[in-house]
Amino acid sequence: MKNFFLILTTTGVLAATSGIAAADDEIHQRKENQQDRIAQGVKSGSLTAKETAHLENKETALNKETRTDRKANGGNLTNKQKAQINRQQNKLSKNIYNDKHNAAHQ
């Protein structure tokens, strides 16, 4: 019976840990994808230097906020912080799209 509870507890901890890791991986992957999209916009000329600088500054601020939040919580993000970061990444993604598809070109 003890083994059953040990296995059940271990399984629960692993599931919770993998959920945390998955959320962190998603945040990291979105950051990488957005950086790639900005780089592609620069390469194609669809982003001006001013637009690129503005997007990069927003990305830098979001990365700094994420690091600060992690430090404040022992290296992890709370669910509320993850949701906030997701909303900010969504907004940044829309900004990238809008800047790449406006009339301004380099």
WOZI-V457414 format. One record per residue. RES is the residue in three letters. SS is DSSP state (H for helix, E for strand, C for the rest). PSI is psi in degrees with one decimal (none if undefined). OMEGA is omega in whole degrees, 0 to 359 (* if undefined). Layout:
res:RES ss:SS psi:PSI omega:OMEGA
res:RES ss:SS psi:PSI omega:OMEGA
//
This chain:
res:MET ss:C psi:-38.9 omega:179
res:LYS ss:H psi:-39.9 omega:180
res:ASN ss:H psi:-38.8 omega:179
res:PHE ss:H psi:-46.7 omega:180
res:PHE ss:H psi:-35.6 omega:177
res:LEU ss:H psi:-44.9 omega:179
res:ILE ss:H psi:-43.6 omega:180
res:LEU ss:H psi:-43.7 omega:179
res:THR ss:H psi:-45.9 omega:179
res:THR ss:H psi:-42.1 omega:179
res:THR ss:H psi:-42.1 omega:178
res:GLY ss:H psi:-42.1 omega:179
res:VAL ss:H psi:-43.5 omega:179
res:LEU ss:H psi:-40.8 omega:179
res:ALA ss:H psi:-43.0 omega:179
res:ALA ss:H psi:-42.3 omega:180
res:THR ss:H psi:-42.0 omega:180
res:SER ss:H psi:-31.1 omega:175
res:GLY ss:H psi:-40.6 omega:178
res:ILE ss:H psi:-46.3 omega:181
res:ALA ss:H psi:-39.2 omega:180
res:ALA ss:H psi:-42.0 omega:179
res:ALA ss:H psi:-41.8 omega:178
res:ASP ss:H psi:-39.5 omega:178
res:ASP ss:H psi:-38.9 omega:180
res:GLU ss:H psi:-43.5 omega:178
res:ILE ss:H psi:-46.2 omega:180
res:HIS ss:H psi:-44.5 omega:182
res:GLN ss:H psi:-41.0 omega:178
res:ARG ss:H psi:-39.9 omega:178
res:LYS ss:H psi:-46.1 omega:179
res:GLU ss:H psi:-44.2 omega:180
res:ASN ss:H psi:-41.3 omega:180
res:GLN ss:H psi:-37.6 omega:176
res:GLN ss:H psi:-40.8 omega:178
res:ASP ss:H psi:-40.0 omega:179
res:ARG ss:H psi:-39.9 omega:177
res:ILE ss:H psi:-45.7 omega:180
res:ALA ss:H psi:-40.7 omega:179
res:GLN ss:H psi:-37.6 omega:178
res:GLY ss:H psi:-37.5 omega:177
res:VAL ss:H psi:-45.8 omega:182
res:LYS ss:H psi:-40.6 omega:182
res:SER ss:H psi:-12.9 omega:181
res:GLY ss:C psi:5.0 omega:181
res:SER ss:C psi:-9.9 omega:174
res:LEU ss:C psi:131.2 omega:176
res:THR ss:C psi:169.0 omega:179
res:ALA ss:H psi:-40.2 omega:180
res:LYS ss:H psi:-43.5 omega:178
res:GLU ss:H psi:-42.4 omega:180
res:THR ss:H psi:-46.2 omega:180
res:ALA ss:H psi:-41.9 omega:180
res:HIS ss:H psi:-46.2 omega:180
res:LEU ss:H psi:-42.2 omega:179
res:GLU ss:H psi:-38.8 omega:178
res:ASN ss:H psi:-40.9 omega:178
res:LYS ss:H psi:-41.8 omega:179
res:GLU ss:H psi:-43.0 omega:179
res:THR ss:H psi:-43.2 omega:179
res:ALA ss:H psi:-40.9 omega:179
res:LEU ss:H psi:-41.1 omega:178
res:ASN ss:H psi:-40.2 omega:179
res:LYS ss:H psi:-43.6 omega:179
res:GLU ss:H psi:-41.4 omega:179
res:THR ss:H psi:-45.6 omega:178
res:ARG ss:H psi:-42.6 omega:180
res:THR ss:H psi:-43.9 omega:178
res:ASP ss:H psi:-42.0 omega:179
res:ARG ss:H psi:-44.7 omega:180
res:LYS ss:H psi:-38.5 omega:182
res:ALA ss:H psi:-19.3 omega:183
res:ASN ss:C psi:32.5 omega:176
res:GLY ss:C psi:30.7 omega:177
res:GLY ss:C psi:-1.1 omega:180
res:ASN ss:C psi:163.5 omega:175
res:LEU ss:C psi:142.3 omega:175
res:THR ss:C psi:164.3 omega:178
res:ASN ss:H psi:-38.1 omega:179
res:LYS ss:H psi:-41.5 omega:179
res:GLN ss:H psi:-39.8 omega:178
res:LYS ss:H psi:-41.6 omega:179
res:ALA ss:H psi:-40.8 omega:179
res:GLN ss:H psi:-44.1 omega:178
res:ILE ss:H psi:-41.0 omega:179
res:ASN ss:H psi:-43.8 omega:178
res:ARG ss:H psi:-41.6 omega:179
res:GLN ss:H psi:-37.7 omega:177
res:GLN ss:H psi:-37.9 omega:176
res:ASN ss:H psi:-44.6 omega:180
res:LYS ss:H psi:-43.6 omega:179
res:LEU ss:H psi:-39.6 omega:178
res:SER ss:H psi:-42.6 omega:177
res:LYS ss:H psi:-39.0 omega:177
res:ASN ss:H psi:-41.9 omega:179
res:ILE ss:H psi:-48.0 omega:180
res:TYR ss:H psi:-50.2 omega:182
res:ASN ss:H psi:-42.8 omega:180
res:ASP ss:H psi:-35.9 omega:180
res:LYS ss:H psi:-23.8 omega:185
res:HIS ss:C psi:14.3 omega:176
res:ASN ss:C psi:-178.1 omega:184
res:ALA ss:C psi:-17.1 omega:182
res:ALA ss:C psi:128.7 omega:177
res:HIS ss:C psi:155.8 omega:180
res:GLN ss:C psi:none omega:*
//
